[in-house]
Amino acid sequence: MAAELAYDPNTNIRDIGDDYKYGFKDKEDYVFKSGRGLTPEIVESISKMKKEPQWMLDFRLNALDIFNKKPMPTWGNTKMLEDIDFENIYYYIKPSEKSEKNWEDVPEGIKKTFDRLGIPEAERKFLAGVTAQYESEVVYHSIREDLVKQGVIFLDMDSGLREHEEIVRKHFATVIPAADNKFSALNSAVWSGGSFIWVPEGVKVEIPLQAYFRINAENMGQFERTLIIAEPGSFVHYIEGCTAPIYSTDSLHSAVVELIAKPGAHIRYTTIQNWSRNVYNLVTKRAVAEANAKVEWVDGNLGSKLTMKYPAIYLTGEGATGEVLSVAFSGHDQHQDAGAKIVHAAPNTTSIVTSKSISKDGGRTSYRGLVKVYPGATGVKTSVKCDALLLDEESRSDTYPTMEIDEKDVSVEHEATVSKVGEEQLFYLMSRGLTADEAKAMVVNGFFEPFTKELPLEYAVELNRLIQLEMEGSVG
Amino acid sequence: MATPLLKIEDLHVEVDGKEILKGVNLTLNAGEVHALMGRNGSGKSTLSYVIMGHPNYKVTKGRILFKEQDINELATDERARLGLALAFQYPVAIPGVSVSNFLRATTKATRGGVDVPIKEFRKELTENMDKLGVPKDFLSRYINDGFSGGEKKRLEILQLSMLKPSVMVLDETDSGLDIDALKTVSSGINALATKETAILLITHYQRMLNYVQPDFVHVFQDGRIVASGGPELSTKLEEQGYDWVTQELTIA
């Protein structure tokens, strides 16, 4: 009955408070806060504080060098990118001494924040493990005992490096090298936190693992680094959520996420991003799917000032499958430049890209996608579908699909639509007693339904609620 | 005499600057079923949209009273919550929104914003669905998305039976129905006709009126009602067409 989740009729739009409800901030009380700006000394001190091995320090310094030399991306919203003041950002803030296993031990102020965000409650209800990151560091971490017994590793990335250096060293930055783009280089230089997951062969983690990322300080830069390795025949579903307070000046979130699905493994990675509207969200996400493996990116982008994110899947083994299902919601002064990148490098690989975007109040969404099929990758099937919904005349949506097909024996489908919320749809819904706001929210929720139905119930409900919040007062 | 549920007085309506309704007068009392018959393009559907408050239709003169309240200034949803409803001739699809969620939300909206307890709601819904021969899988389907003509009309009547409005306008609910569907839908409409409700059936065929007996029949032409009478009027229209009305009017 997944279809029943699309709209929560119990929620009265009028009862919901205004705007961004995660916009509160805590008083700063940190163990360490770096100065503004980025220097080799800051990179060294981050590495030193974390007591990292020399190879990681070398990796960071090399990445810093690359970052300084690399030009800004020439795609996406270049105007907004130019406004980023790298000298004004705090690159590392350590909120507490260590990551805790009990919520009770998390420093009071931070614990309150996560309580308000409903994280401990969510963990009790439906999660197998939780990581909570505040600024640069993970402050809370837990995993269910039975998973530990099965050999599943779920740690923050720093602990992962300390406790499983061999596995980390073998895989780290193999999917996304520091030199991939300016922001992956930046992340590689100053990364901190994120998740490290290793699932042993044949183990299926049926209940989702979750990470929650919270930015608190103004002009903060959050650079978490996530690495998930699914050994042959295993399965894991990882969910991440993110929020930040509202400030008048900007913060930067620039993560790197690497997924490795070994033969026959299945990784599902779900993101519900809900940054406040002063956050630059410039994230590099890439997965490798080996023979008969499956990788799914389920990516929900609400909030932020500018998001540039194109989850990628390299299908390197025969029979591998990649799916990217994404939604983006853009309001006033926001630009969601999102998409997908699929590389078919082996025969009989399949990919499905579904992108749905909504723009309102002059907001802008773009779909930017690449499907590449290498010569010799016969029997490839790929389908790309982009639907954009515009809620008013001022809003904008663009599609930039690229297909590089170097093989003849390939089945390619591509479809793009742009539509407007129809006056007749609203009239129909309102003729049944729904207010204009409720009617619009219902059409929007329906539009997102193919995405929502892929989420666990609690997230589906939350997403619908967020959409209703975004829709409030949107009817002029 | 009791207050009429709906009273339309000298209603003139423009769409895109063109006058479509040219002085409509009509009174619906509780317990009455009225049939409004006329050719395509005579303005029947415009009347139904205006009653429901479609924003593109501009009332230039006259008024619509619901239980003596002038509703000209009310938005569509406010009218619906007062107890007005329209069964659409061409219901639109809302992809991604399931019929059951929709019915739950709209039932709440039209019953004073109060949720009907889920058990009660299910029971009521099941009963109504059975009456209309609506299969269970309707509930998880998206509103009118990929529905056949007959399914759309059933859904319209199902909605009315859940929302329980006091004034119902049914715009060509009979079109696109085969004979079996027509019978089922008609019996659904008959169930809606109670002592407390008034129904306005818009149609251009006699066909449906064999199953839903109107108390009054009106002939609509060129934006106004040109003749009114009892059920016999519809029979005459069926036998002789609309030409005699035109002729009588021309002579007059």
Interface residues (C-beta under 8 A of the other chain):
Chain A: M1 A3 E4 A6 Y7 P9 N10 N12 G422 E423 E424 Q425 F427 Y428 L429 M430 S431 R432 G433 L434 T435 A436 E438 A439 M442 V443 N445 G446 F447 F448 E449 P450
Chain B: M52 H54 P55 N56 A75 T76 D77 R79 A80 R81 A85 L86 F88 P91 V92 I94 P95 G96 V97 S98 S100 N101 F102 R104 A105 T106 K108 A109 T110 G113 D115 S140 R141 Y142 Q159 L163
